[in-house]
């Protein structure tokens, strides 16, 4: 996917409602789908935790299908890769010099934590999603 067409969002709008074209993943057999999907999602989760929080929701959402992924899920994971290809210069930077920060945010440059949760937002299984950031 080195020369793929980049996209501007980590996940598509209808996340996995579109049918998969028959020739979408010709190089991945049904037997190879699960291990390759799990490996890809594991790499995306690692990126989300270490330097790319912008893909955290997409990675977590894709991880929910690790035991029974479909070709549609694999295409959604490849969509995240296309997003990463278009935003490869973005990353977290720790310990930046506060003197170069705009005056409007000088008072906010300190350690803080935020969390958010929803209750049973998934209409398929009524599971909740929560997250935090420090």
C-alpha positions in Angstrom: 0.0 0.0 0.0 3.0 2.3 -0.5 1.5 4.0 -3.5 -2.2 3.9 -2.4 -4.7 6.7 -2.8 -4.8 8.6 0.5 -8.1 9.3 2.3 -9.0 12.1 4.7 -10.8 10.0 7.4 -9.8 7.0 9.4 -13.1 5.2 8.8 -15.6 5.5 6.0 -19.0 7.0 6.6 -21.1 3.9 6.5 -18.5 1.9 8.4 -19.1 -1.6 7.0 -22.5 -1.4 5.3 -21.3 -1.4 1.7 -21.0 -4.8 0.0 -17.6 -6.0 -0.9 -16.7 -6.2 -4.6 -15.9 -9.8 -5.6 -12.3 -8.9 -6.6 -11.6 -6.6 -3.6 -9.0 -8.8 -1.9 -7.9 -11.4 -4.4 -4.6 -12.1 -2.7 -6.1 -13.0 0.7 -7.7 -16.4 1.0 -10.4 -17.2 3.5 -7.9 -19.2 5.6 -5.4 -16.3 5.7 -8.0 -13.6 6.5 -8.2 -14.0 10.2 -4.4 -14.0 11.0 -3.7 -11.2 8.6 -6.6 -9.1 9.9 -5.5 -9.7 13.5 -1.9 -8.7 12.7 -3.0 -5.6 10.9 -5.4 -4.5 13.6 -2.7 -5.2 16.3 -0.3 -2.9 14.4 -3.0 -0.2 14.2 -3.7 -0.5 17.9 0.0 -0.1 18.7 0.1 3.1 16.6 -3.0 4.4 18.2 -1.5 3.9 21.7 1.9 5.2 21.0 1.8 8.1 18.5 -1.5 8.3 16.6 -4.5 8.9 18.8 -6.5 10.0 15.8 -6.9 6.4 14.8 -7.8 5.1 18.3 -11.5 4.8 17.7 -11.1 3.1 14.3 -8.5 0.7 15.7 -10.6 -0.2 18.7 -13.7 -0.6 16.6 -11.9 -2.9 14.1 -10.4 -4.9 17.1 -13.9 -6.0 18.1 -14.1 -8.3 15.0 -10.8 -10.1 15.6 -12.4 -13.5 16.2 -14.5 -13.5 13.0 -13.4 -10.8 10.6 -14.9 -10.6 7.1 -13.5 -9.2 3.9 -15.5 -6.0 4.6 -13.7 -5.6 7.9 -10.4 -6.1 6.2 -11.2 -3.4 3.7 -12.1 -1.1 6.5 -8.7 -1.8 8.1 -7.1 -1.0 4.7 -9.0 2.3 4.7 -7.2 3.2 8.0 -3.9 2.4 6.2 -4.9 4.8 3.4 -5.6 7.5 6.0 -2.2 6.9 7.5 -0.6 7.2 4.1 -2.1 10.6 3.7 -1.3 11.8 7.2 2.1 10.2 7.8 3.6 13.5 9.0 1.2 13.7 11.9 2.4 12.4 15.3 2.3 13.3 19.0 5.3 15.3 20.2 6.1 15.1 23.9 8.1 17.8 25.7 7.7 20.6 23.1 9.1 24.0 24.0 6.2 26.0 25.6 7.8 29.3 24.4 6.7 28.5 20.9 3.1 27.8 21.8 0.6 30.6 21.0 -0.4 32.8 23.9 -4.0 31.6 23.7 -3.0 28.1 25.0 -0.1 28.9 27.4 -2.4 28.4 30.4 -3.4 24.9 29.2 0.1 23.5 28.9 0.1 21.2 31.8 -0.7 17.5 32.4 -4.4 16.6 32.4 -6.6 13.7 31.7 -10.0 13.4 30.0 -12.4 10.5 29.6 -15.6 9.8 27.8 -18.1 7.0 27.6 -21.4 6.1 26.0 -23.9 3.6 27.1 -24.9 0.8 24.8 -24.3 2.8 21.6 -23.7 -0.3 19.4 -27.2 -1.1 18.0 -26.1 -4.7 17.2 -25.0 -5.9 20.6 -25.7 -2.9 22.9 -22.1 -2.8 24.2 -20.7 0.4 25.5 -17.5 2.2 24.3 -15.3 4.2 26.6 -11.9 5.9 26.3 -9.4 8.1 28.1 -6.5 10.3 27.3 -3.8 11.9 29.4 
